Amino acid sequence: MGLVNLTGNANLTFTDNTKIQTSFLPAEIFGGPSGTFKAVKFGLQYVSNLGITPQFDVINPALLTRIKVAKANENLVAVNNLLNKKSLYESVSACYYNIISYQSQIEITQKSLSNTDTLVEIFTNKQKEGIIRIQDLNSVVANQLTLKDKLQQLQAQLQTQFISLKLLCDIASSTNIEIKNAENDVENFNSTLEAKGNLVAQQTFWQHQYQLKTLRMDELWFAPTISLIGNAGWSQNTNNHFLDGTKIYSTNYVGLKMLMPIVPDVNKIAAVKYDRVNLQIARNNWNHAALQDSLNNNQLKVDYQKSFNSYQLNKQIENLKEDIYFKNLNIYKEGVLSSTDLLNSFNDWLNSSLNRAMQAANSEFAKSKIIINNTIK
C-alpha cells in the first residue's frame, strides 16, 4: 500500500480525420458583411498524440489511517498465529502423553494376563478336585478373555494416537516412531513452575487497536485529498501519413487537485456507527483480558497440582490393592476366600494400576501445558 498513492497513465492515440470538422467564423474577419458567418475547416487529417499524466497524493488522511489499520491487523494476525501455534503444541503434547499412557496400560494389562494364567491353572486344579464349581472356573476364564479384549483395544488406541501424532507433525505414515515411557519424571512435583502466559491480553489489545484505527479511517471518509498532478504530451499533425517526420510539438503542465465529497454517503456513515460499537466491544474485552490471563494461568497451576496429587494417591491405592490381592490369593489357596472375592480383588488391583498409569500421563501433560504457555509469547 503506497503512502503517496502514486498513479500514472500513458496514452498513445493515432487519429485519421477522414472528414475535417467544419467551424463557422464571423465573415467580417475575412472582409465579408457583418452578421454573417463563413464555413471554415480547421485541423489536419493525421493526428498522433502521446500523453503521460502522473499523479500522487500530497495529503490523503484516509490513506494514512488505512496504513495504520493494516499495521494493527498485521500485529493481530501475528498474535493469532501464536495462539494457533500454542494450540498445536498442546495437541501434540496431548497425543504424546496419550501414547505414554496407552503404552503403560498395555504393559500392565500384559502382566495381568500372565497373572490370569496362574489363576486359570489354580481354578482348573480346584475344579478337577471338586473343590469349586465349574461356574467359578468359567468366571476366571471369562475374566481372562475380557483382559485379552481390553489389550487389543488398547493396542488399537495406541496405533490411533501414533497416526494422530504423525498428522500433527507432518510425519510420513511409513516412518517408525519410538517413544519410551519415563514415568520416573512424575515423582517430583515442580512447585516453582508458574504459568505466565499473556496471549489473550496481546490479542485483545491489538483487536482494540485495529477497531480504533478502523474507526479513525472511516471517520475521515469526507476528508479532502490533495494531489499533485502533471502532464507531458507530444503531438504530430500532418496531411501525409502517420509519423511522416513532420515536426513534433510538446506540451506540459503541473498543478494541484483537491477531491472532497459534498454529498453524505449513507453507507460510510453507517460504517462509522458500527465501528464505534465494535470498538466498545473490543475495549471491554481488552479490559477483561488481564483477568482472563491470570485466571487461565492459575487454572493451569491448579490442574498440574491436582493431577500430580491424583497420581500420588492412585499409586498408593495401587500398592494397597496389590497387597490385598496377593494376601487374598494365599487365603483362597487355603480354601477360606470365595472365588468371586478373589476375582474382585484381582480386578481392583488391575483397575488401580491402569488409573495410576493414566494419572501419571495426565500429570506430565498438565506440566507440559504450563511450559508451552510460558514458551509461546
Order of alpha helices (4+ residues) and beta strands (2+ residues): beta-beta-beta-beta-alpha-alpha-alpha-beta-beta-alpha-alpha
